[in-house]
Each structure stands twice: as C-alpha cells, then as structure tokens.
Amino acid sequence: MIDHISIGVRDIAAAKKFYDATLQPLGYECLSQSDGSLGYGRGVVTYWISAVQHPVAPDPGSGLHFCFSAPTRKSVDSFHAAALKAGGRDNGSPGIRADYATNYYAAFVVDPDGYRLEAHCDKP
C-alpha cells in the first residue's frame, strides 16, 4: 500500500549516524546518500530522510510513529540498544505487547529529531 515514507531532519550527518546504527540490526542499510538525503531499506529504499529547515515538530500525543519489521526478537532488542547508544531516547523497552497480539514483540525509541520509531517481530 505504501511505497515509501519521507521525513525531514535538521542535521543529515547526525541522522546518518543514528539510522545506520539503529536500522542495521533489522537488516536495513543506507542504499542512497547525497549531501541532502539518505535512503534506507533492504534491496530498495522505503525510508527517505532529507535535510530540511523546518522538520515536523515532535508531538508525542499525535500518534505518529514509524514501525520497522524485525526478523527476530533479538534484532528488536539490538535495535533498541543501538538506538539508545546512538543518541535516541527510550519510549518502551523490548517485550511482548499482549494487548496488541499474542506474539507482538516490540521496542520503541525516539530519534534525535523527535520522531517515534518502533521495531516489531511477530514470530514466537
């Protein structure tokens, strides 16, 4: 249904450092890079990051977040740890979210620009 998502950040170099570390445990990598943009994905870019003057202001009450598919629960754990080490903030430790679904294993972080991110694995 969705081909790709694009977000804007103030500091593209800082975003690259954060997203390289955070998305690597999930099997995603930077597939496209220029002075003003980064493209992440697995085989094809599905998450674009652009340098902009006015990124969307963080709003924890908006409900907006981006969820990345994780191949394993261990990769969810690694995503969370890598995000925190790379300057992100915790927004929900790795674990089962039984109120979502029986095998919904996820972790939540906030990136340095205030975007809320999730990694999710539904495998037991």
N, C-alpha and C positions, 0 to 999 in steps of 0.2 A: 504494500500500500504506500509506504513512504520510500522514496528513492534515496534521500539524504537529508541531513539536518545541518544547519549552519549557525554558528554562534560568533559573537564579536568579543574580542578581548583588547585590553589596553597595551599589553606587553607580549608580543608574539614569541620572543625568546623565552620568557618565563613560562608561557603556556606550553611551549615545546618541551621544556624540561619536565614540567608536571605531567603532561599527557604521555610522553614517551615512557616514563616510569610507571604511570598508573595503568595504562592500557596494555603494556607488554605482557603482564601475567594472564591476560584474557586472550592473547593471541592476535592482538591488533597492532599495527605498526603505522608509522608515518610513510605514506605512499606518495605524497606530493608535498613539496615545500618551495616557497618563494619568499621574498622579503616581507610580504604582507599576508601570507596564508599558509595553512597547514591542512593536509587531508589525511585522515586516518581511516583504516579499515582492514579487512582481511581479503586481499585479492583485488578489491575495488573500494574506492573512497566512499564512505557513507556518513562521515562526521567531519565537517569542514570548520575550521577556525580561521577567522580573519581579524587582522589588526584594524580597530575602529576607534574613533574619537569618543563615542558615546555608547559603550556596551549597555545591555539591558541591566537596569538596576536590580540588585538582589532583592528578592521578596519571598521570604520563607513561607508566607501564607498563600502564595499564588497557586501552589500545587504543581508548578512546572519543575520537571526533572527529566533527566535522560538516563534510560536503563540500557546497560550493555549486557549482552548474552555472555555467559561464562561457561566454559566447557566442563568445569568441575567445581566442587565446593572449595577445594584447596585453592583454585585460582581466584575465587571470590575473596578468600582470606588474604591472598597475596595482593590483590587489587587494593583492598582496604589498607593494608600495611604500607604498600608503596605510595599510596596517595597521601597518607599522613606524613611519611618521611619526606615527600616531595613538596610539602607546604600546604596540603589540604587539611580540612578540619573534619573531625568525626561527626557523622549525622545519623549513626546507627551501626553498631558493631555487627560483624558477621554472625549469622544464625538463622535458624528456621523461623519463618513468619507464618505460623499455623493459621492465623486469621486470614491470610491470603490464599493459601492452598497447603495441602499436606506436605509436599516436598519443596516448598518455596524457600530456598536458601538464598539470602541476600545480604549485602552490606551497602551502607550509604555514606557518602562523603560530600563535602562542599569544596569546590576547586578555589584557587586563589582569587578568581573574579566573582565568586558568589554563586556559580552555577551548581545546582544539586545533581549529583550523579549516583547511580546505583549499578551494582553488578549483581546478576541473578543467575542461579542454576536451579533447575527443577529436577535434576537427577538425584536419586536416593544416595 
